[in-house]
Amino acid sequence: MCITQQGIETISLFQIPVAKVTEKEAVERILGMVREGRDAAQSGQRRRTRMVATLNVDFVANAVSGWPFGGNTELWGYLKSADLVTADGMPIVLLSKLLFRPLPERVAGADLVPALCRRCAEEGLRVYVLGCERDAVEEAFRRMEAVSENSRAILSGHDTSIVNLDEERTEIVERINSAKPDLLFVALGNPKQELWMGRNIGKLEVPVMMGIGGTFNFLAGRVKRAPRWMQRCGLEWIYRIIQEPGRLWRRYAYGLVKFSWLSLRSILGGYR
């Protein structure tokens, strides 16, 4: 167990510091970082952008190396250096319990985003979205309780540009900085969104950015989330495969096999 520079109690999973926070505590922590960055900007100080990641099985499968599986060391590095990493996935929570370092609960991006948007609306904070189709984003904001009547007041911008990690697109960063948002949601999916955030963190002037994957598709009703009981039991992946078998079964099968192997190594003493 360790303490991050921001004073958050964490546990190390695959050398990634996962915060021991509830959903409510995560929301408060993120808003606190937003306020700190906003206050610094208003006083003429320059503070680096804070990065938030929501760790699930797919993230681990993409990032972490462990024989005989490879991984993306750049992605792994960004996850290890993120300012806040939450446990987005019951397998992460279960592993923490098996290691006798239990996390309090699952803190999913699909739950954090609407909670953050409601608070941003209450406090007059501005949100910017990079990625996802415009119709889905607009519908998601319309559906969010307490935000629906005033969504334009907090949505300071939405960029649907195609992001190619092999090309440096400075105009995307410039548009974000010009909009002066307080919170940036990057909806490009893992690993693309975390790689983009890690590579551009030094150029951005937004206080906090967070990778959210397909969250707006859930919030807009385009993709259905599993029933609560399946989420609590860690069976949401089965529900997702049933909805999109052709696209997801290979990815989920690989992820579960690799995560299980890496978890076993952690239990036996690796990746502490």
Secondary structure, DSSP 8 states (H G I E B T S, - for coil): -EE-TTS-EEEEETTEEEE---HHHHHHHHHHHHHHHHHHHHTT-----EEEEEE-HHHHHHH--BTTB---HHHHHHHHH-SEEEE-SHHHHHHHHHTT---SS---HHHHHHHHHHHHHHHT--EEEESS-HHHHHHHHHHSTTTGGGHHHHEEEEE-----TTS--HHHHHHHHHH--SEEEE-S-TTHHHHHHHHHTTT---SEEEE-TTHHHHHTTSS----HHHHHTT-HHHHHHHHSHHHHHHHHHHHHHHHHHHHHHHHTT---
